[in-house]
Amino acid sequence: MSSLGWARTTSRTADTLRRGAWYPIVEKTPDGHVVVVQVDNRPVRVSRVDVEVRAEPPAEWCVVNRTGVMRPTFGGQTPLPRYAVCPHCRERQDFDGNPTTLTCQRCKKESGVDWSDAF
């Protein structure tokens, strides 16, 4: 199945699509208001206004900041760290510091980190 481009969620659809992950577009409605993306081998319809679209798949990790998300601990709550999304397999991965490259723990591929496109 060929891709008609790539789409990722804006904040309004983060419950349906993973933040920071790019999904292949497999169909577009004739009026262009809806795109269908492939998520875990199933089609998901989303409004075009709720996704960012690009022609090519990403080549670098996307950084996602977990703003406002807290982890309960014995001493209260601590903020969850940011994570990055693998451009190859869309796996989420926590990381420390400000790396220029990351190696995916799932697919084992190494890619640069796109700090200019933090989500």
N, C-alpha and C positions, 0 to 999 in steps of 0.2 A: 504494500500500500504506500503510495507516494504522499509526501507532505505538501500541503498548500501554504506552509509557513509554520511558525512556532508561536505559541502563546503562553503567557504566564499571568497569574491572577493579580488583580489589584486587591486592596484590602477588603473589598466587599464580598469577594468570593473565596476567601481563605479557608472557609469551612469545606468547600468542595475540592479545590485544588491546593496543593502544598505551596506555601509561600516560597518564592525564589526558584521554583522548579519550572522549566520550560517544557511544554507538551506539544507534540506534533498536531497540527490542524489537519483533519481528514475530510472536512466538509465545511462549506459555507452556504448560508441561505442566499438565494438570488438577490435579496435586497441588502445583504451584507450586515444585517443587524444581529445575526447569530452565527457563532462558529461552533463546530463540533471538534473536540480534542480527544485524543486517545489517552485514557488513563487506565493503567493496569489491564490492558487489552479489552477495554470496553469504551464505547463512545459516551462522551459527556457534553451536553449542549450548554453553552454559556453565552450570555449577552456580550456582544462585541464591545460595549462600553465598559465591561467589567474585566477586560483583559488587555494586556499590552501585546502587540504582535510584532514579529520580526521575520525576515525572510530566511535567515540561516540559523541553525542551532547554535547555542553558546559554545564557546571553546574554553571558558574559564569558570571557576567556582563563583557562585553568587553568595554574598554574605547576607544573612538575615539576622537583624537585631531583634531580640525578644523583649520588646519594651513592655513594661507593666506585667510581665509574667513572673510569678514568684513561686519558689519551691519551699514547702513547709519544712522546717528543721526543728530540732529540740530547743534551739535558742530563739526561735521566732520564724522569720522567713528570710530567704536570701534570693536575689534575682537569678533567674536562669541565664546561663551564658549565651552569647550569640552562637549561631551555627552557620555552616556553609552547605550549599547544595551542589553535589557533583554534576558536572555538565554531561557526563556520559551515562550514568545510571539513575540520577536524581535522588540518590541516597543522601540523607541529612547526616551531618557529622559535626560534633562539637570540636572546638579548637581553642588554643590559647595564643595570646600575643597577636602579632600582625604579620603572619607569614606571607611570603610572596608566591609560594606554591604549596599545594597539599596533595597527598596521596590518598585516594579513596580506600577505606578499610574494606569496602564491599567488592568493588571491581578491580582494585589495585592499580588504577591508572592515575598518573600524576598530571596535574594541570596548574596553570597560574591562577591566582586569586584576583578577581576584578573588584578592587576596592572603590572604584568610581561608580559602581552600580549597586551599592549596598541597599538592601530592601528594608 
